[in-house]
Amino acid sequence: MMGDQAEKLRTEALHKGLKPPSCRRPAAAGCRVIAVASGKGGVGKTSLVLNLGLSLIHMGYRVVVIDADLGMANIDVMLNTMPAYSLADVVSGEKTLCDIMIRGPLDLKIVPGSSGLFDLANIDHAKRQLLLDQLNGLEAEGDFILVDTAAGISRNVISFIGAADDFILVTTPEPTALTDAYGMLKVLSGRGLKKKSHVVVNSTQTFHQGQRTYSGLERVVRQYLPAMEVNYLGEVRYDQAVSRAVHNFIPFVLSKPRSAASVAVKRIACRLAASGEPEKQDEGGITGFISRLRKLS
Protein backbone atom coordinates (compact mmCIF):
# COMPACT_ATOMS: atom_id res chain seq x y z
CA MET A 1 0.00 0.00 0.00
CA MET A 2 2.75 2.40 0.94
CA GLY A 3 4.67 1.66 -2.28
CA ASP A 4 1.55 2.30 -4.40
CA GLN A 5 0.98 5.61 -2.63
CA ALA A 6 4.59 6.66 -3.17
CA GLU A 7 4.40 5.78 -6.87
CA LYS A 8 1.17 7.75 -7.29
CA LEU A 9 2.69 10.80 -5.61
CA ARG A 10 5.83 10.52 -7.72
CA THR A 11 3.77 10.44 -10.92
CA GLU A 12 1.65 13.39 -9.82
CA ALA A 13 4.76 15.39 -9.01
CA LEU A 14 6.20 14.76 -12.45
CA HIS A 15 2.93 15.76 -14.11
CA LYS A 16 2.97 19.01 -12.15
CA GLY A 17 6.37 19.77 -13.59
CA LEU A 18 8.34 19.62 -10.36
CA LYS A 19 12.03 19.81 -11.04
CA PRO A 20 15.04 19.59 -8.72
CA PRO A 21 16.09 23.08 -7.54
CA SER A 22 19.00 24.66 -9.36
CA CYS A 23 21.12 24.56 -6.19
CA ARG A 24 21.62 20.81 -6.51
CA ARG A 25 25.26 19.75 -6.59
CA PRO A 26 26.97 16.37 -6.75
CA ALA A 27 27.16 14.63 -3.40
CA ALA A 28 30.54 14.66 -1.74
CA ALA A 29 32.40 11.45 -1.08
CA GLY A 30 30.88 9.58 1.81
CA CYS A 31 27.75 10.75 3.58
CA ARG A 32 26.77 13.63 5.81
CA VAL A 33 25.18 12.74 9.15
CA ILE A 34 22.83 15.44 10.44
CA ALA A 35 21.10 15.28 13.82
CA VAL A 36 17.77 17.13 14.05
CA ALA A 37 16.64 18.01 17.56
CA SER A 38 14.45 20.36 19.58
CA GLY A 39 14.56 21.62 23.13
CA LYS A 40 10.90 20.68 23.65
CA GLY A 41 8.30 18.52 21.99
CA GLY A 42 5.48 19.71 19.77
CA VAL A 43 7.52 22.01 17.52
CA GLY A 44 7.10 19.95 14.34
CA LYS A 45 10.56 18.40 14.31
CA THR A 46 9.63 14.97 12.90
CA SER A 47 7.44 16.50 10.19
CA LEU A 48 10.37 18.73 9.21
CA VAL A 49 12.74 15.76 9.07
CA LEU A 50 10.41 13.79 6.82
CA ASN A 51 9.70 16.64 4.41
CA LEU A 52 13.31 17.84 4.42
CA GLY A 53 14.45 14.34 3.46
CA LEU A 54 12.00 14.23 0.55
CA SER A 55 13.10 17.70 -0.59
CA LEU A 56 16.73 16.55 -0.67
CA ILE A 57 15.66 13.55 -2.76
CA HIS A 58 13.98 15.94 -5.22
CA MET A 59 17.40 17.57 -5.54
CA GLY A 60 18.97 14.28 -6.55
CA TYR A 61 20.42 13.12 -3.24
CA ARG A 62 19.92 9.75 -1.57
CA VAL A 63 18.52 10.10 1.95
CA VAL A 64 18.25 7.83 4.98
CA VAL A 65 16.19 8.82 8.03
CA ILE A 66 17.00 7.15 11.35
CA ASP A 67 14.12 7.37 13.81
CA ALA A 68 16.29 7.81 16.89
CA ASP A 69 13.51 8.81 19.24
CA LEU A 70 14.03 5.65 21.28
CA GLY A 71 11.04 6.29 23.52
CA MET A 72 8.35 7.67 21.20
CA ALA A 73 9.31 6.69 17.64
CA ASN A 74 6.74 8.07 15.19
CA ILE A 75 8.11 8.50 11.65
CA ASP A 76 6.22 5.33 10.70
CA VAL A 77 3.04 6.75 12.23
CA MET A 78 3.28 9.84 10.02
CA LEU A 79 3.40 7.56 6.97
CA ASN A 80 0.65 5.24 8.24
CA THR A 81 2.82 2.17 8.03
CA MET A 82 3.51 -0.62 10.50
CA PRO A 83 7.12 -1.82 10.19
CA ALA A 84 7.50 -5.54 10.73
CA TYR A 85 10.76 -4.98 12.60
CA SER A 86 12.58 -2.16 14.38
CA LEU A 87 15.85 -1.27 16.05
CA ALA A 88 14.81 -3.55 18.91
CA ASP A 89 15.31 -6.52 16.59
CA VAL A 90 18.76 -5.26 15.62
CA VAL A 91 19.77 -4.88 19.26
CA SER A 92 18.56 -8.42 19.99
CA GLY A 93 20.70 -9.73 17.13
CA GLU A 94 17.69 -11.21 15.32
CA LYS A 95 17.79 -8.81 12.34
CA THR A 96 20.26 -6.64 10.51
CA LEU A 97 19.77 -2.98 9.76
CA CYS A 98 19.05 -3.83 6.12
CA ASP A 99 16.36 -6.27 7.27
CA ILE A 100 14.42 -3.61 9.16
CA MET A 101 14.86 -0.69 6.74
CA ILE A 102 11.64 0.36 5.02
CA ARG A 103 11.13 2.39 1.85
CA GLY A 104 9.04 5.54 2.02
CA PRO A 105 7.81 7.87 -0.71
CA LEU A 106 10.36 8.70 -3.43
CA ASP A 107 12.51 5.83 -2.16
CA LEU A 108 13.24 7.57 1.13
CA LYS A 109 14.99 4.97 3.30
CA ILE A 110 13.78 4.80 6.90
CA VAL A 111 15.32 2.99 9.85
CA PRO A 112 12.33 2.59 12.21
CA GLY A 113 12.75 3.07 15.93
CA SER A 114 10.58 1.43 18.53
CA SER A 115 8.48 3.19 21.14
CA GLY A 116 9.81 2.45 24.61
CA LEU A 117 12.73 0.57 23.04
CA PHE A 118 15.69 1.25 25.29
CA ASP A 119 18.15 3.79 26.56
CA LEU A 120 21.32 3.47 24.48
CA ALA A 121 23.39 4.23 27.54
CA ASN A 122 21.79 1.44 29.55
CA ILE A 123 21.98 -1.55 27.22
CA ASP A 124 24.94 -3.82 27.79
CA HIS A 125 28.22 -3.30 25.97
CA ALA A 126 27.81 -6.22 23.57
CA LYS A 127 24.38 -5.09 22.35
CA ARG A 128 25.50 -1.51 22.00
CA GLN A 129 28.48 -2.61 19.91
CA LEU A 130 26.20 -4.77 17.77
CA LEU A 131 23.96 -1.82 16.99
CA LEU A 132 26.83 0.53 16.24
CA ASP A 133 28.51 -2.04 14.00
CA GLN A 134 25.27 -2.40 12.03
CA LEU A 135 25.16 1.35 11.41
CA ASN A 136 28.32 1.02 9.31
CA GLY A 137 26.21 -0.32 6.46
CA LEU A 138 24.45 3.03 6.05
CA GLU A 139 27.52 4.62 4.46
CA ALA A 140 26.53 3.19 1.08
CA GLU A 141 22.81 3.94 1.43
CA GLY A 142 22.64 7.72 1.50
CA ASP A 143 24.35 11.02 0.77
CA PHE A 144 22.48 12.47 3.75
CA ILE A 145 21.60 10.58 6.92
CA LEU A 146 19.05 12.49 9.00
CA VAL A 147 18.88 11.44 12.64
CA ASP A 148 15.51 12.35 14.15
CA THR A 149 16.21 12.52 17.88
CA ALA A 150 13.83 12.73 20.79
CA ALA A 151 12.91 16.15 22.15
CA GLY A 152 14.80 17.49 25.15
CA ILE A 153 18.32 17.03 26.43
CA SER A 154 18.50 13.41 27.55
CA ARG A 155 21.83 11.63 27.41
CA ASN A 156 20.78 9.83 24.24
CA VAL A 157 19.89 13.06 22.47
CA ILE A 158 23.10 14.81 23.47
CA SER A 159 25.11 11.79 22.31
CA PHE A 160 23.46 11.72 18.88
CA ILE A 161 23.98 15.47 18.41
CA GLY A 162 27.59 15.35 19.56
CA ALA A 163 28.36 12.45 17.25
CA ALA A 164 26.76 13.92 14.10
CA ASP A 165 28.60 15.96 11.48
CA ASP A 166 25.97 18.70 11.64
CA PHE A 167 23.11 19.71 13.90
CA ILE A 168 19.75 21.35 13.13
CA LEU A 169 17.89 22.89 16.07
CA VAL A 170 14.13 23.25 15.50
CA THR A 171 12.20 25.80 17.51
CA THR A 172 9.09 27.99 17.27
CA PRO A 173 8.48 31.62 18.28
CA GLU A 174 6.87 30.48 21.55
CA PRO A 175 8.85 31.66 24.61
CA THR A 176 8.96 28.15 26.12
CA ALA A 177 10.33 26.66 22.90
CA LEU A 178 12.98 29.38 22.64
CA THR A 179 13.98 28.96 26.28
CA ASP A 180 14.42 25.22 25.81
CA ALA A 181 16.28 25.75 22.53
CA TYR A 182 18.75 28.03 24.28
CA GLY A 183 19.05 25.49 27.10
CA MET A 184 20.04 22.81 24.60
CA LEU A 185 22.68 25.05 23.01
CA LYS A 186 24.01 25.88 26.48
CA VAL A 187 24.45 22.19 27.32
CA LEU A 188 26.14 21.40 24.02
CA SER A 189 28.47 24.37 24.28
CA GLY A 190 29.25 23.76 27.94
CA ARG A 191 30.28 20.19 27.23
CA GLY A 192 32.30 21.16 24.18
CA LEU A 193 30.22 18.88 21.94
CA LYS A 194 29.20 21.38 19.30
CA LYS A 195 30.52 24.72 18.11
CA LYS A 196 27.88 25.35 15.45
CA SER A 197 24.15 24.87 15.12
CA HIS A 198 21.80 25.39 12.19
CA VAL A 199 18.46 26.84 13.28
CA VAL A 200 14.98 26.43 11.77
CA VAL A 201 12.05 28.43 13.17
CA ASN A 202 8.82 26.51 12.61
CA SER A 203 5.15 27.57 12.69
CA THR A 204 5.72 31.28 12.14
CA GLN A 205 2.87 33.63 11.25
CA THR A 206 5.01 35.80 8.97
CA PHE A 207 8.45 35.83 7.38
CA HIS A 208 9.48 38.66 9.69
CA GLN A 209 8.43 36.71 12.79
CA GLY A 210 10.88 33.97 11.83
CA GLN A 211 13.66 36.50 11.34
CA ARG A 212 12.91 38.24 14.65
CA THR A 213 12.78 34.94 16.52
CA TYR A 214 16.14 33.85 15.16
CA SER A 215 17.71 37.27 15.74
CA GLY A 216 16.66 37.22 19.38
CA LEU A 217 18.10 33.73 19.89
CA GLU A 218 21.31 34.63 18.04
CA ARG A 219 21.77 37.76 20.15
CA VAL A 220 21.48 35.84 23.43
CA VAL A 221 23.79 33.08 22.17
CA ARG A 222 26.38 35.63 21.05
CA GLN A 223 26.30 37.30 24.47
CA TYR A 224 26.28 34.27 26.74
CA LEU A 225 27.63 31.40 24.59
CA PRO A 226 30.47 32.99 22.62
CA ALA A 227 31.90 29.57 21.70
CA MET A 228 28.67 28.63 19.88
CA GLU A 229 27.96 29.79 16.33
CA VAL A 230 24.39 29.70 15.03
CA ASN A 231 23.37 29.73 11.37
CA TYR A 232 19.85 30.51 10.17
CA LEU A 233 18.49 27.98 7.69
CA GLY A 234 15.08 29.66 7.53
CA GLU A 235 11.53 29.66 8.80
CA VAL A 236 8.50 27.52 7.95
CA ARG A 237 5.26 29.49 7.96
CA TYR A 238 2.19 28.05 9.67
CA ASP A 239 0.22 26.34 6.91
CA GLN A 240 -2.99 24.35 7.06
CA ALA A 241 -1.45 22.05 4.45
CA VAL A 242 0.82 20.76 7.21
CA SER A 243 -1.95 19.64 9.56
CA ARG A 244 -3.94 18.17 6.67
CA ALA A 245 -0.88 16.25 5.52
CA VAL A 246 -0.41 14.78 9.00
CA HIS A 247 -4.04 13.66 9.17
CA ASN A 248 -3.87 12.19 5.66
CA PHE A 249 -0.50 10.46 6.29
CA ILE A 250 1.03 12.14 3.21
CA PRO A 251 4.07 14.46 3.53
CA PHE A 252 3.07 18.00 2.56
CA VAL A 253 5.93 18.50 0.08
CA LEU A 254 4.23 15.78 -1.97
CA SER A 255 0.54 16.45 -1.32
CA LYS A 256 0.86 20.26 -1.58
CA PRO A 257 4.19 20.97 -3.32
CA ARG A 258 3.37 24.64 -3.89
CA SER A 259 2.13 25.40 -0.39
CA ALA A 260 3.98 27.96 1.73
CA ALA A 261 5.35 25.22 3.99
CA SER A 262 6.61 23.14 1.04
CA VAL A 263 8.34 26.09 -0.59
CA ALA A 264 9.98 26.96 2.74
CA VAL A 265 11.26 23.43 3.38
CA LYS A 266 12.65 23.16 -0.16
CA ARG A 267 14.49 26.44 0.41
CA ILE A 268 15.89 25.07 3.68
CA ALA A 269 17.03 21.90 1.88
CA CYS A 270 18.86 24.05 -0.67
CA ARG A 271 20.59 26.03 2.06
CA LEU A 272 21.52 22.89 3.95
CA ALA A 273 23.01 21.22 0.88
CA ALA A 274 24.96 24.37 0.05
CA SER A 275 26.06 25.10 3.62
CA GLY A 276 29.61 23.99 2.94
CA GLU A 277 31.79 21.68 4.95
CA PRO A 278 30.31 20.31 8.19
CA GLU A 279 31.78 21.21 11.53
CA LYS A 280 35.35 19.97 11.67
CA GLN A 281 35.51 16.60 13.36
CA ASP A 282 38.20 13.96 13.72
CA GLU A 283 36.43 11.95 11.04
CA GLY A 284 33.29 12.53 8.99
CA GLY A 285 30.47 10.40 7.64
CA ILE A 286 29.00 7.34 9.28
CA THR A 287 32.40 6.04 10.42
CA GLY A 288 33.10 9.19 12.40
CA PHE A 289 29.53 9.26 13.70
CA ILE A 290 29.83 5.72 15.07
CA SER A 291 33.26 6.38 16.55
CA ARG A 292 32.04 9.46 18.41
CA LEU A 293 28.80 7.78 19.47
CA ARG A 294 30.81 4.95 21.07
CA LYS A 295 32.73 7.47 23.13
CA LEU A 296 29.67 9.50 24.13
CA SER A 297 27.29 6.67 24.99
N, C-alpha and C positions, 0 to 999 in steps of 0.2 A: 504493500500500500504506500509506504513511504517513498519507494523508488518511483512508482507511477506518478505520485504528486510532484516529486522533484523534476521528472522528465516533462511534465505538463508545464511547470513554471519555467523551465529552461526554454521550452518552445515559445511560450508566450513572450518571454523576454526578448528572444531573437526577433519575433514578429513586431515588437514595439521598437525595434531598432536600437536596442541598448548596445553600446560599444564600450570596450575597456577605456578608462580615462587616459588622456595623453601622457599622464605622469608615470605610466608604467615603465619599468626598467628591468633588465634581466636580473634574476635573482643572484645574489652573491653565492660564492661557494659555501657549502654547509647550510645551516638553517639559523634562524633568529628566534630565540625563545623569549616571549614577552609575557610577563605576569600582569594580569588585570585585577585590580583590587579596589575596595572601597572601605572607608572608615566605618560605615554603618550599612545596614541592609536597607532594601527598598529604594535604591537610587537608580535601578535599571542596569546594573552591571552586566548580568548574564545576557540580557537582550542585546546590549551593546556588543558583547563578545561575539554572539552568534551573527549579528548583522555585519559587524566589522570583518569577520572571517569570510563571509560571502562576498563582500565588497572587494576584498583582496583577491578572491578567486576571479571575479569579473575583470580584474587587472592582469590576470594571467599567472598569478602565483598559486602554488599548492599550499593548502592550509590544513593544519591539524589542531583541533580544540581538545584540550584535556580538562575534563570536569573535575577540578581539584577541590571542590567544596566537599570535603570528606564527611560532613555531617548532614548536609541538605542538598545533595546533588540534584540539579533540575534542568540541565540542558535537554535531556531526553523528554522531559515533561513539556517543554516549550515546542517540541516537534511532534508531540503526541505519539511517541514510540516507546515500546517496552523492550529494552535490550535484554537479550537472553542471559548475558553475562556482564560482569562489571569488574572493577579493580579488585574487589574482594576475591574473585576467582583467581586473579593473578597472584595476589598475596598468598593464597592457599597453595599455590603451585599447580592448580588443576588446569589453568588455561594460560596461554601466552597473550601478550598485548595484541598481537595480530588477531588472535581468536576473538577477542572481545570488541575490537574496533568496529564501529558501525559507519555506514555511509549516509550522510545527510544530503540535502539539496545541493545541486551543482558539484557533487562529489566531495563535499566537505567531509573530512574524516574526523570522527568524534571518538574519544576514549571516555566511555561512561564511568562516572563515579558511582557511589552507592550510599544512599542515605544512612547515616549512623554507622558507616563502615568501620573506621578506626582512627586513632590518632597516630600519625606517622612516627611521632616521637616515642610512642608507647609500645609499638609492636617489637618483637624480638629482633635481634641483629640479623639473623639468617633471613627472615621474611623481608626485612627492610632492604637487604642486599639483593634479594631476588627481584623485588619490584624495581629497584634502581637499575639493575642489569637489564631488565626488560625494556626500560625506557630507551636504551641505546638504539633499538631498532627504529625509532622515530626519525633518526637523522635522514634516512632515505625517503621518508614519507611526505615531508613538507618543507617549503621555503620559510614559512612562518609557523611557529608552534605557539598558540595562544593558551595560556594557563589561567583558567577561570577559578580564582581562589574563593574561599569563603569571605564573608564580610568580617570586619574587625581586625584585631591585632593578636590573634592567637599565635602560638609558637609555629604551628603549621604554616599559617599565612606568611609570617615574617620569613620563614625558611624559604618558601617558594619565591617570594619577592627578591630576597637576597641572592638566590641562586640564578635567577633569570638574567638574560643579557640586558633587557629593558623592562621598564615598569610603567604601566598606565594607571593613574589614580582617577577613579570616577567619583564625582560628587554632584551635588545639586546646589541651588542658591539658598536652600534652607540653612539657618544658623546651626542647627544640630549636625547636619551633614558636613558643613564646613569645619566645625569644631573637631569632629572626629577625623576628618581628612588631615587637618593640621596635626592632630595627635599621632596619626600614623606616620607622617613625615618626620615628626620629632623622634619617634622610636627608631626609625630606620637611620636617621642621621646620627642619633646618639650612639647607636651600636656600630656605626661605620659600615653599614651594609649597602647603602646606596648614596650616591652623590647627585643623582639626577632623577627627576620624575616627570613624565609626560602627564598632563592634566586634561581631562574632558569634563565639561560642565553639562550635565544632563537636565532635561525637563525645564528649560528656560522659557520664559514668556516672550522674550525678544532677543535679538542679536546683542543689543547693548547690555542686557542683563547678564548674559554669559561673559562678556568682556569685563564688566564691573566685578562680577563674582571672582573671576580669575585674578584680576588686578588686586583685589583686596587680599586674597590668599597669598599672592606673590609678594606683596608688600610686607606682610607679617613674616613670611618665610625669610625674606631678605634681611629683616631686622633681627630675628631671633634664631634663625638657622642658617648662618652664613655659609656653612659647608654644603648646603643643599641647593641645587639648581633646579628650577621648575621651567617647563616648556609647555606652552599652550597649544594643544592639538585642535581645540575648537569646542563649540557648543552644539547641543542637539536640542532644537526647539521642541516644546510640548506639542504633540501631534496626536489626534485621535486615531490616526492610522496605526500608531504603536499599540494602543490598547486593543484595537480590533484585531490586529495581527496576533497578539497573545491569545485572545479568545478563540481565534480560528486556527491556531497552531501553524501559522505560516509566517516566516520572517518578513518584516515590512519592506525590506529592500527588494523582495521578490513580488509581494502582493501589491505594493504601492511604490514602484520604483521612482516615481516623480514627486512623491510627498516630501514635505519639508524635512522630516526626519531622515528619509533615505538619502536625499541630497547632502545633508549634513554629515552622515556617516561615511558616504563615499568620499567627501572632502577630507574627512579625518583619516581615512585609509590612505589617500594620496599623500597626506602630510607625514603619516607614519612611515610609509615606504620610502619617502624621500628624506627622512630625518637624519640620514648619514650614518656613520658608524655608531654602534651601540656603546654604552658606557664601557670603558676599558676594563677588562677582566683578565685574569691569568689565562683563561682559555674560553673561547666562544662556542656557540652552538650547543647541541645536546650533550656532548662530552663534558664541556665545562659546566653546564647546568647540573649534571649528575654529580660531578666531582664536588661542586660547592654544596649541593644538597646533602651529600654524605656528611660533610663537615658540620653543616648547620643543624641537621636533624639528629 
